[in-house]
Amino acid sequence: MKISSKIYSCLVFAFLFAPIIVLLVFSFNDSKSLSVFAGFSFKWYKELLNDRNTLEAVRNSLLLAACATVISTIMGTAAAVGINKLRSRWYKRAMHTITDIPMTNPDIITGISLMLMFVFVGRILGTSTSLSFWTMLIAHVTFCLPYVILQVLPKLQQMDKSLHEAAMDLGCTPLGAFFKVELPEMLPGIITGAIMAFTLSLDDFVISYFTSGNGFDTLPIRIYSMTKKTVTPKMYALATIIFFVTMSLLLISNFIDNEDNKKLREMKKKQKSLVKN
């Protein structure tokens, strides 16, 4: 059974990562062929640096992702603190359900509904263009926000509630106790939520496609427009760079979670030793 499970696991991972490996290898191919590796070269990476339209799309994606990450992280942290302090179980469950809706709702439904709302509001206000960078930003904050709440809320639930009261007994104001005691405890969840928000915003296509305005194209929209003609190998180079950036963020997130879990284990061991003594 052990051998068969290992073989099965290897086949699953090969199926998942084979396309990515092909992409990585042929991003260094000297020719445009996807069947013959003509030789190792940085040719397509050099052409990528000379493509102004693609680099502008990358800049737009990074700008949008950074703004959405900052806003959703601040709002998500505040929302998580508010949900955690609710006393009514029914109201708390209702808030959890409402928070989960944007994550379970199909992207195409979210994109179309947001587009209709922006067009409706734009007509009421009499604006010349209903869709722009700001509509995309609102849309990205909308679907990033639940993931931040999902990462921060468990950290608040794990935290000892008496810490906040102890800080206030020692002379801290409620705001001072939050920044000095609660915020450091939440920080691993906040960082993980921010990383998830950034990667989700950078990767999104469907919602961005429905809420984007003229003159502001993100990288996924740019790549989609290129598929109508031909996708040049310099896109393989760009995809390789994005893959390694995303992988680095994932490793950082896992490292933070591991360090946080180690601290929790050490605290539990200390508590058990104190109880025994």
Secondary structure by P-SEA (a helix, b strand, c coil): caaaaaaaaaaaaaaacaaaaaaaaacccccccccccccccaaaaaaaaacaaaaaaaaaaaaaaaaaaaaaaaaaaaaaaaaaacccaaaaaaaaaaaaccccccaaaaaaaaaaaaaaaaaaacccccccaaaaaaaaaaaaaaaaaaaaaaaaaacccaaaaaaaaacccaaaaaaacccccaaaaaaaaaaaaaaaaaaccaaaaaccccccccaaaaaaaaaaccccaaaaaaaaaaaaaaaaaaaaaaaaaaaaaaaaaaaaaaaaaaaac
